[in-house]
């Protein structure tokens, strides 16, 4: 049959344009597995389980609503993104660009799980390479002491590309957690195509899903990223797994962001931040201190915003540059911020405040390589653009949070107390907030002066006089 590599749509014949997603030339021919072989693979996956769960029809009221205790990964950032830990019987897909640190993160986390029997299946590296990396990570860990023989026995490594051989080893060693690095390198004999093809990825992932659900053993899959930035393989790969986690960041920066794209057991708005070092990945518990430059006194075009991603507040530095357009059409460029949102805020500045930016180039950057989607960034974007336009720096010790509407009003934002507390904790003495957020807010408990505003003009007057 023919399968769309973008969305997973199936067709009996080749089609130029996919009727589901509208993409051109995405249909690839695959060989459908024999039904008898698929049944055999299903039974092999089931036999590898510790204890098979018999399925039967149940009434909704008869089903127990208690949750299984989650597995603590001994990594606060990873636990937060997973929703509190790894759920038994779940299947997690970890994706990221080459060299971003997927294998380092998974190996570093598995080495800390000394109380669980872990099987690490590698289809890309040899056992010697994994041993060298594990020794480097263990020696670099400040909390790592000498590992006992029992702890060493709990971490098992298998270098194998055959799915059937992997299930044989799982049946033999009975692990409590399985890691596949990576799913694109695993192949099954039921499909006559090379590893990494759409058919191979789909069949292998389906067999691993059946194993996870029937045995209760969680499975972590590591996936590759295409040049377009999407997970390689069919789209159905993202549909069948319980959680999809993206490990992203710029290789020129030392920060790595762990972001949840899909999570059946928690929120998708959480993110974890790591710092890449020579000795591995270090958890960043307070990202605000790393995302702010030490000294920007006297520099124009810089504004500090108190943003929230998920339930986590941190201060972000917004940088803007406004210059005269060298060509006929002015440029509008945004890094880490929505381009269309920037155009809307520039239109508000021009229409409601009266600043002429029609013949100016505007460049916007969120410092640290971060990508922020919080609407409360609007006020800092406008302040940074205006600061660069008039070449006047914003006074040190000021930060802001507020959403800007089309009529120039400053709209209220959520979790204002957390934003104010984060700014006060880092030594800021003024914060501009929407006036509506003052309702029910106790000013006396904050060690920072609150500056409430209703319109953009009031915020700019407070900043620039």
ZINOR-V981927 format. One record per backbone hydrogen bond with DSSP energy under -1.0 kcal/mol. CO is the residue of the C=O (numbers start at 0). NH is the residue of the N-H. Records with the same first field share a line. If there is no record, write none. Layout:
BEGIN
CO: NH ; NH
END
This chain:
BEGIN
0: 29
1: 10
2: 27
3: 7
8: 3
10: 1
15: 24
17: 21
22: 17
25: 4
27: 2
33: 37
34: 38
35: 39
36: 40
37: 41
38: 42
39: 43
40: 44
41: 45
42: 46
43: 47
45: 48
70: 85
74: 78
75: 79
76: 80
77: 81
78: 83
85: 70
86: 89
89: 218
90: 241 ; 242
91: 220
92: 244
93: 222
94: 246
96: 99
100: 104
101: 105
102: 106
103: 107
104: 108
105: 109
106: 110
111: 113
116: 175 ; 176
117: 155
118: 178
119: 157
120: 180
125: 129
126: 130
127: 131
128: 132
129: 133
130: 134
131: 135
132: 136
133: 137
134: 138
135: 139
136: 140
147: 151
148: 152
149: 153
153: 117
155: 119
157: 121
160: 186
161: 165
162: 166
163: 167
164: 168
165: 169
166: 170
167: 171
168: 172
169: 173
176: 118
177: 219
178: 120
179: 221
180: 122
181: 184
186: 162
190: 192
193: 196
196: 200
197: 201
198: 202
199: 203
200: 204
201: 205
202: 206
203: 207
204: 208
205: 209
206: 210
207: 211
208: 212
209: 213
210: 214
211: 215
217: 177
218: 91
219: 179
220: 93
221: 182
223: 231
225: 228
229: 225
233: 236
234: 237 ; 238
235: 239
241: 263
242: 92
243: 260 ; 261
244: 94
245: 258
247: 256
249: 252
253: 275
255: 273
256: 247
257: 271
258: 245
261: 243
269: 259
271: 257
272: 283
273: 255
274: 281
276: 279
279: 276
281: 274
286: 290
295: 298
300: 319
302: 317
303: 399
304: 315
306: 313
308: 311
311: 308
313: 306
315: 304
316: 366
317: 302
318: 364
320: 362
322: 360
330: 361
332: 363
334: 365
335: 371
337: 341
338: 342
339: 343
340: 344
341: 345
342: 346
343: 347
344: 348
345: 349
346: 350
347: 351
348: 354
356: 359
358: 324
360: 322
361: 332
362: 320
363: 334
364: 318
373: 376
374: 377
375: 401
376: 380
377: 381
378: 382
379: 383
380: 384
381: 385
382: 386
383: 387
384: 388
385: 389
386: 391
396: 428 ; 429
398: 431
399: 305
401: 378
402: 410
404: 407
407: 455
408: 404
410: 402
414: 418
415: 419
416: 420
417: 421
418: 422
419: 423
420: 424
421: 425
422: 427
423: 426
428: 448
429: 398
430: 450
431: 400
432: 452
434: 437
435: 438
437: 440
442: 445
448: 430
450: 432
452: 434
453: 409
454: 458
455: 459
456: 460
457: 461
458: 462
459: 463
460: 464
END
